[in-house]
Amino acid sequence: MTPQDMEKRIVRYGDLKPCKTAFIDAHTPGSDQKENFTIIGGGVSESPDQHVHIALPHGFNIGAAGQPPKCRNSLHSHRTAEVFFVLKGRWRFFWGSNGDAGEVTLEVGDIINIPTGIFRGFENIGTDYGMIMAILGGDDAGGGVIWAPQVIEDAQAHGLVLGDNGKLYDSKKGDTLPDGVAPMPTLTEAEMQSYPELSTADVIPHYIARYLDLYGLADRKPCKVIGENGKLKDRPGFEVDLITRGSASAAMHTHDRPSVLMPVTGHWRVDWDGGTATLAPGDTMSVPENIPHRAMPSITGEAALYHVVGTGDSAGPTWTPQV
């Protein structure tokens, strides 16, 4: 594969194209400054304005959220896996039907595998613009987002209506629901009861891994972060490894599925049969299946990257409450 062809499979941090109207809370005060990015796959955006950088199916989606300080993403749930790692800033993740069942603060490189079937949200509690990178299970990311009832009600008060077709309509732009499309119904109290209220103590040991711990574990060989035998044991349709300077291998290797490289720290040189490229934190590279390649740090200093590859497992709920 030529360098020109492979460059089409690299999304540089500086080239990311945000969407500020991706979801129903785009006008809600406190959430109206967030930017959403769909990097690989179709994502779960409810807006036609969302730009897709690489549309090729991988068995999972890669996205990102960028938010200024004190900006939050409203309570929602997914039917498939939602994994985040912090690229920039300091973030508070919270969960539960009202967002008060539990919470945790994550720093750069920390990763969270949010259980399916619970309401979750997050906010930038740092002092600068922050960015979190997301891995979503499945090529269609589970068919969209399920919003907490209060989020839908707040959005309507600020001009945004979500149709039962999963699309957003903005009354501020003169949009109205098309014939045959009704507003998305809110979940009933009975339906809300099916969403568990996990405590912080329930979540932290089983669904969160700290970057410094993973970095130490990956000193000699890549650390399996998410997978059947990973530090966070799950089979959400993909596996995630952390690779560091100490565990990077100079040997060329292949995968029978597309894989994704996402640097957290340091610069990484990726070689393949036909060329080479250098990745920096915030860059995302999709390596085609059956292409011999390797990734090695290209300069001195701390260096770590997350490596994601599909497994073919169901992208649906795989977790059981670890309580």
C-alpha positions as CSV (number, residue, x, y, z in Angstrom):
1,M,0.0,0.0,0.0
2,T,1.4,3.4,-1.0
3,P,2.0,6.2,1.5
4,Q,-0.7,8.2,-0.3
5,D,-3.2,5.4,0.1
6,M,-2.3,4.8,3.8
7,E,-2.5,8.6,4.5
8,K,-6.2,8.4,3.6
9,R,-6.5,6.0,6.6
10,I,-4.9,8.5,9.0
11,V,-7.0,11.2,10.7
12,R,-4.7,13.9,12.0
13,Y,-5.8,15.7,15.2
14,G,-5.4,19.0,13.5
15,D,-7.7,17.9,10.6
16,L,-10.6,16.7,12.8
17,K,-13.9,18.2,11.7
18,P,-16.3,18.8,14.6
19,C,-20.1,18.9,14.7
20,K,-21.7,21.2,17.2
21,T,-25.3,20.0,16.6
22,A,-24.7,16.2,16.8
23,F,-27.1,15.5,19.6
24,I,-30.3,16.6,21.2
25,D,-28.7,18.7,24.0
26,A,-26.8,20.9,21.4
27,H,-28.9,24.0,22.6
28,T,-29.2,23.1,26.2
29,P,-27.2,25.5,28.4
30,G,-24.2,23.7,29.9
31,S,-24.0,21.4,26.9
32,D,-24.2,23.8,24.0
33,Q,-20.5,24.2,23.5
34,K,-19.5,20.6,23.0
35,E,-18.0,19.3,19.8
36,N,-18.5,15.8,18.5
37,F,-16.2,13.9,16.1
38,T,-16.9,10.8,14.1
39,I,-13.5,9.4,13.1
40,I,-14.1,5.8,12.0
41,G,-17.5,4.3,11.2
42,G,-21.0,5.9,11.1
43,G,-21.1,6.9,14.7
44,V,-24.3,7.7,16.6
45,S,-24.9,11.3,15.6
46,E,-28.5,12.5,15.3
47,S,-27.5,15.3,12.9
48,P,-26.8,15.3,9.1
49,D,-24.1,17.8,9.8
50,Q,-21.8,15.2,11.3
51,H,-18.7,14.7,9.2
52,V,-17.4,11.1,8.9
53,H,-13.7,10.9,8.3
54,I,-13.3,7.2,7.5
55,A,-16.5,5.3,6.7
56,L,-15.0,1.9,6.3
57,P,-16.5,-0.7,8.6
58,H,-14.2,-2.0,11.3
59,G,-16.6,-3.9,13.6
60,F,-16.5,-0.9,15.9
61,N,-16.6,2.9,15.7
62,I,-14.0,5.5,16.8
63,G,-15.2,9.0,17.8
64,A,-14.3,11.8,20.1
65,A,-15.8,14.6,22.2
66,G,-14.2,18.0,22.7
67,Q,-15.5,20.3,25.4
68,P,-14.4,23.6,27.0
69,P,-14.2,23.7,30.8
70,K,-17.6,23.2,32.7
71,C,-19.2,21.8,29.5
72,R,-21.0,18.5,30.0
73,N,-22.5,15.7,27.9
74,S,-26.1,14.9,29.0
75,L,-27.3,11.6,30.5
76,H,-27.7,8.8,27.9
77,S,-27.3,5.1,27.5
78,H,-26.1,2.8,24.7
79,R,-27.0,-0.7,23.7
80,T,-23.4,-1.5,22.9
81,A,-20.0,-0.8,24.5
82,E,-18.8,2.8,25.0
83,V,-15.2,3.0,26.0
84,F,-13.4,6.4,26.6
85,F,-9.8,7.3,27.2
86,V,-8.7,10.9,28.1
87,L,-6.5,12.5,25.5
88,K,-6.5,16.0,27.0
89,G,-7.7,17.5,30.2
90,R,-9.4,16.3,33.4
91,W,-12.9,14.8,33.2
92,R,-15.7,13.7,35.6
93,F,-17.8,10.8,34.5
94,F,-21.1,10.3,36.3
95,W,-23.9,7.8,36.0
96,G,-27.4,6.8,37.1
97,S,-30.9,7.9,36.1
98,N,-30.3,11.3,37.6
99,G,-26.5,11.3,37.3
100,D,-26.0,10.9,41.0
101,A,-25.5,7.1,41.5
102,G,-21.7,7.3,41.2
103,E,-18.9,9.3,39.7
104,V,-15.1,9.2,39.0
105,T,-12.5,11.7,37.8
106,L,-10.2,10.6,35.0
107,E,-6.8,12.1,33.9
108,V,-4.9,11.8,30.6
109,G,-4.6,8.2,29.5
110,D,-7.1,6.8,32.0
111,I,-9.7,4.5,30.3
112,I,-13.3,3.6,31.2
113,N,-15.4,0.8,29.8
114,I,-18.9,2.1,30.7
115,P,-21.3,-0.7,31.3
116,T,-24.1,-1.0,28.8
117,G,-27.6,-0.4,30.1
118,I,-26.8,2.5,32.5
119,F,-27.3,6.2,32.0
120,R,-24.0,8.1,31.9
121,G,-22.7,11.6,31.2
122,F,-19.4,13.4,31.4
123,E,-18.0,16.9,31.8
124,N,-14.7,18.7,31.4
125,I,-13.6,19.8,34.9
126,G,-10.2,21.0,33.8
127,T,-9.1,24.5,33.0
128,D,-8.6,24.1,29.3
129,Y,-10.3,22.6,26.3
130,G,-10.4,18.9,26.8
131,M,-10.7,15.9,24.5
132,I,-11.8,12.3,25.1
133,M,-11.5,9.5,22.5
134,A,-14.3,7.0,22.2
135,I,-14.6,3.4,21.0
136,L,-18.2,2.3,20.3
137,G,-19.2,-1.3,19.8
138,G,-20.6,-2.5,16.4
139,D,-20.6,-1.0,13.0
140,D,-23.9,0.7,13.6
141,A,-23.0,1.5,17.3
142,G,-26.1,-0.2,18.5
143,G,-28.7,1.8,16.7
144,G,-28.3,5.1,18.4
145,V,-28.6,6.8,21.8
146,I,-31.2,6.4,24.5
147,W,-31.7,9.7,26.4
148,A,-32.8,10.2,29.9
149,P,-36.4,11.7,29.9
150,Q,-35.3,15.0,31.4
151,V,-32.7,15.5,28.6
152,I,-35.4,15.2,26.0
153,E,-37.7,17.6,27.9
154,D,-34.9,20.1,28.4
155,A,-34.0,20.0,24.7
156,Q,-37.6,20.7,23.6
157,A,-37.6,23.8,25.8
158,H,-34.6,25.0,23.8
159,G,-35.9,24.2,20.3
160,L,-34.6,20.8,19.5
161,V,-36.9,17.8,19.0
162,L,-35.8,14.2,18.4
163,G,-38.1,12.3,16.0
164,D,-38.9,8.7,16.5
165,N,-36.8,8.2,13.3
166,G,-33.7,9.1,15.3
167,K,-33.2,12.5,13.6
168,L,-33.0,15.9,15.1
169,Y,-35.3,18.8,14.1
170,D,-34.4,22.4,15.1
171,S,-37.3,24.8,15.5
172,K,-34.8,27.6,15.6
173,K,-34.1,26.9,12.0
174,G,-37.8,26.5,11.1
175,D,-37.7,22.7,11.2
176,T,-40.9,20.8,11.9
177,L,-41.5,17.1,12.2
178,P,-42.3,15.5,8.8
179,D,-45.6,13.7,8.2
180,G,-45.5,10.3,9.8
181,V,-42.7,11.2,12.2
182,A,-43.7,11.6,15.9
183,P,-41.5,12.9,18.7
184,M,-39.3,10.3,20.3
185,P,-41.2,9.0,23.3
186,T,-39.6,9.3,26.7
187,L,-39.0,6.3,28.8
188,T,-41.7,5.5,31.3
189,E,-41.1,5.1,35.0
190,A,-41.4,1.4,34.6
191,E,-38.8,1.3,31.8
192,M,-36.5,3.5,33.8
193,Q,-36.5,0.9,36.6
194,S,-34.7,-1.6,34.3
195,Y,-31.6,0.7,34.3
196,P,-29.3,-0.3,37.2
197,E,-28.0,2.3,39.6
198,L,-24.4,1.2,40.1
199,S,-22.4,2.8,42.9
200,T,-18.9,4.2,42.5
201,A,-17.6,1.2,44.4
202,D,-19.4,-1.1,41.9
203,V,-17.8,0.6,38.9
204,I,-14.2,1.6,39.7
205,P,-12.6,-1.8,40.2
206,H,-14.1,-3.5,37.2
207,Y,-14.6,-0.8,34.5
208,I,-11.8,1.8,35.0
209,A,-8.1,1.4,34.5
210,R,-5.5,4.1,35.3
211,Y,-2.9,5.1,32.7
212,L,0.0,4.9,35.1
213,D,-1.0,1.3,36.2
214,L,-1.3,0.2,32.6
215,Y,1.9,1.9,31.6
216,G,3.7,-0.1,34.3
217,L,2.0,-3.4,33.2
218,A,3.0,-2.7,29.6
219,D,6.7,-2.3,30.4
220,R,7.8,-5.7,28.9
221,K,4.8,-6.7,26.8
222,P,1.6,-5.0,25.6
223,C,-1.0,-4.8,28.3
224,K,-4.4,-6.3,27.5
225,V,-6.7,-3.6,28.7
226,I,-10.1,-4.8,27.5
227,G,-10.8,-8.3,26.4
228,E,-11.7,-11.7,27.8
229,N,-8.3,-11.9,29.5
230,G,-7.9,-8.1,29.9
231,K,-7.5,-6.0,33.0
232,L,-11.1,-4.9,32.3
233,K,-12.7,-8.3,31.4
234,D,-15.3,-7.9,28.7
235,R,-16.0,-9.0,25.2
236,P,-17.6,-6.0,23.5
237,G,-16.7,-6.9,19.9
238,F,-13.2,-5.5,20.2
239,E,-10.0,-5.7,22.2
240,V,-7.9,-2.8,23.5
241,D,-4.1,-3.1,24.3
242,L,-1.8,-0.4,25.6
243,I,1.7,-0.5,24.0
244,T,4.6,1.4,25.4
245,R,8.2,2.0,24.4
246,G,9.2,-1.1,26.5
247,S,6.7,-3.4,24.9
248,A,6.7,-2.1,21.3
249,S,8.1,-4.8,18.9
250,A,10.2,-4.2,15.9
251,A,8.8,-7.4,14.3
252,M,6.3,-6.9,11.5
253,H,2.9,-8.5,12.1
254,T,-0.6,-8.6,10.7
255,H,-4.2,-8.9,11.8
256,D,-7.0,-10.6,10.0
257,R,-9.2,-7.5,10.7
258,P,-8.6,-3.8,10.4
259,S,-6.8,-2.4,13.5
260,V,-6.5,1.1,14.9
261,L,-3.6,2.9,16.5
262,M,-4.3,5.8,18.8
263,P,-1.2,7.5,20.5
264,V,-1.6,8.8,24.0
265,T,1.9,10.1,24.5
266,G,5.0,10.4,22.4
267,H,5.4,10.2,18.6
268,W,5.2,6.8,16.9
269,R,6.6,5.7,13.6
270,V,4.5,3.2,11.8
271,D,6.1,1.1,9.1
272,W,4.3,-1.2,6.6
273,D,5.1,-2.9,3.4
274,G,5.2,0.2,1.1
275,G,5.8,3.1,3.4
276,T,6.0,4.8,6.8
277,A,4.2,7.5,8.7
278,T,4.5,9.2,12.0
279,L,1.7,9.6,14.5
280,A,1.3,12.1,17.3
281,P,-1.2,12.1,20.3
282,G,-4.7,12.7,18.9
283,D,-4.0,11.1,15.6
284,T,-5.9,8.0,14.6
285,M,-4.6,5.4,12.1
286,S,-6.6,2.6,10.6
287,V,-4.3,-0.3,9.4
288,P,-5.9,-2.6,6.8
289,E,-6.2,-6.2,7.5
290,N,-3.4,-8.5,6.4
291,I,-0.9,-5.7,6.0
292,P,2.5,-6.4,7.7
293,H,3.2,-3.4,9.9
294,R,4.9,-2.3,13.2
295,A,4.7,0.7,15.4
296,M,7.8,2.0,17.3
297,P,8.4,5.3,19.2
298,S,10.3,7.7,17.0
299,I,11.8,10.1,19.6
300,T,13.0,9.7,23.2
301,G,10.7,10.2,26.2
302,E,7.4,8.7,27.4
303,A,5.5,6.9,24.7
304,A,2.2,4.9,24.8
305,L,-0.6,4.1,22.4
306,Y,-3.9,2.3,22.5
307,H,-4.3,-0.4,19.9
308,V,-7.8,-1.5,19.0
309,V,-8.8,-4.6,16.9
310,G,-12.2,-6.2,16.3
311,T,-12.9,-9.7,17.6
312,G,-16.2,-10.6,15.9
313,D,-17.9,-11.0,19.3
314,S,-21.4,-9.6,19.7
315,A,-21.3,-5.8,20.3
316,G,-24.4,-6.0,22.5
317,P,-24.4,-6.1,26.3
318,T,-21.8,-8.5,27.5
319,W,-21.2,-7.4,31.0
320,T,-22.7,-8.7,34.2
321,P,-22.8,-6.5,37.3
322,Q,-19.6,-7.1,39.3
323,V,-21.1,-6.5,42.7
